[in-house]
Amino acid sequence: MHKIDPNRTDLIEEFDAKPDGPHSHELALALNRLRIGPLKERFIVVCTKPRREWAVARMPLERGQPLDFIEGAVFDNADDASRKVFRLRWHAVTGQEVA
């Protein structure tokens, strides 16, 4: 599995600039790790009001249980919600907080 160097802040900047891509090869590898790697806490973007509101939630550990919405993580555009999820996943994988 691809190991993410927590000092690669250039990857964070690249994602922030274009959350939907296209992404460089290095960022694509990091995103694959963040998206499909084994994580205890899986964070996702949920559209709560079509084309108007997106929220960040934690997936339950057991299928069929309710989502756990993250307090204060509600956005008026999908890109900002994606940036928040990226940061939460980055922290979960690397242990490094991203501002």
N, C-alpha and C positions, 0 to 999 in steps of 0.2 A: 504494500500500500504506500502511496506517495506520502512522504514526510514534508510537512509545511515548515519552512523556516520562519519563525515568528518575527524576525527582523526584516522580512520582505515587505516593508510598508509600501513599496511601489505597487504591489499587487492589490493592496487595499485602495490606493489612489486610482488604479486602473478600474477596479470594480465600481468605485464611487462615480467615476466619469461616465461609465456605460454599463449599468447593471444588466441590461439585456444583451450586451455584446455588440459586435464580435469581441472575443477575448483572445489574448495571446495564449500560446501553448502553455506557458507556465501557470497563468491564471486558470486556464481550463483544467489543468491537473489539480490545482488547489481546490477549485470548485467541486470537482468530482469527489475529492476526499471529504470536503465539508458536507456534501449532499448525500453520499451513500456510505460513508465510513461508519463504523459502529460508534454510536453515541448514546449515552444514557438519556440525554435530553435532546429531543428532536424538535427544533423550532421551525414553524411554517408561517407563511402569509395566508391570511383568510380575508376574502372580500366580504365585508359585513353589510355594505350598502352598494349595490351595483353602480360601478363607475364613479363612486363618490367617497367610499371609505374602506380602508384596509387595516386590519389589526394583526398583531403578532401573537401567536399562541404556541404553547408547548403541547406536543402530541402526548397522549396518555401512554403509559407503559403497557396497558392491556387494551386490546381491540375492544371497541364498543363503549369505552369509558368516555366521558366528556372531555373536550379540549380545555386546557388551562390558559386563559387569555392573560397576557402580560400587562399588568397595570401601567397605564401611561403610554402604551405602545400602539396608538391609533393614529393613522395617517390619512391625509387627503389625496395621496397618490401612491400607486403601487411601487414606484422606484424607491421612495423613502422607506417603505415597509421592507423591501428587499435588502436595503442597506442595513437596517436594524438586524434582520435575520442573519445576514452575513457576519456582522460583528458578534452576535451571540454564538454563532457556530465557530467563528475564529477563536473566540475565548475558550470555548469548550474543547477545541482540539489542541490549541497551542498553550493555553493557560495565560495568554497575554490579553489584557483589556485593550480595546481600540476606542479612542475618543470619537 
